[in-house]
């Protein structure tokens, strides 16, 4: 006799009301039925010879729980199959890219139960500049300009934490970025390099920037701007009376715009830019005659 028939008989024998409570052993609070044993008691469901005991959840998504665990879910996990990687050789996946190239490699693992897949690198190292995109289905990015072979393992995991690994090998071929793109403008000389900086432009003295695209005269540092060059960075030696170093700022209106004036040829005006600033300075522009300032020609 099935479990539902047994419960029905007990109900009929013990009560005819919508709510039935026998003190904790059998409780019916429609539409729920609860069977509980006393302390140290057991609940036994036993069928007859060659018969079965059925526990049948609701047809609209019900489940069977044991000590808080969803038994139907656990059965699905146990019976579930891991993902399978699509179309790869016996040694995994292989991809070739040229230095500086944008890469877009699709990750294709098939789940037998059509679950959503998650991908992550679990061994090795991807080429710098590459990541698994936010959608988690492609390897994208720009590869470095180097001659190198990278090997890494990507794991595909489904919702049941079943997974399959695949080895990816990516060969990167360095190429001359100067000949490929001719990036240097305004007479700059291109020097091919490797790594994160694929090339370097040696610009003429009038231009700067990665590709010599910036005209220095239209992109001044702004010495007149005290937020760029504070007064503490300016000093002077043998200054003529009533003059200060800060009055030497180009375009300054301090001191009625009179500028800075030294006592004699031994006088000097100094702007302490530090090594970080100096690496990007190509020309200096001052009021007065042409001079040499810290090794840079001033106009």
Buried (B, 14 or more C-beta within 10 A) or exposed (E): EBEEEEBEEBBEEBBEEEEBBEEEBBBBEEEEBEEEEEEEEEEEEEEEEEEEEEEEEEEEEEEBEEEEEEBEEEEEEEEBEBBEBEEBEEEBBBBEBBBBEEBEBEBBBEBEEEBEBBBEBEEEEBBBBBEBBEEEBBBBBBBBBBEBEBBBBBBBBBBBEBBBBBBBBBBBBBBBBBEBEEBBBBEBEBEBBBEEEBBBBEBBEBBBBBBBBBEBEEEBBEBBEBEEBEEEBBBBEEBEEEBBBBBBBBEBEBEEEEBBBBEEEEBBBBBEBEEEBEEEBBBBEBEEEEEEBEEEEBE
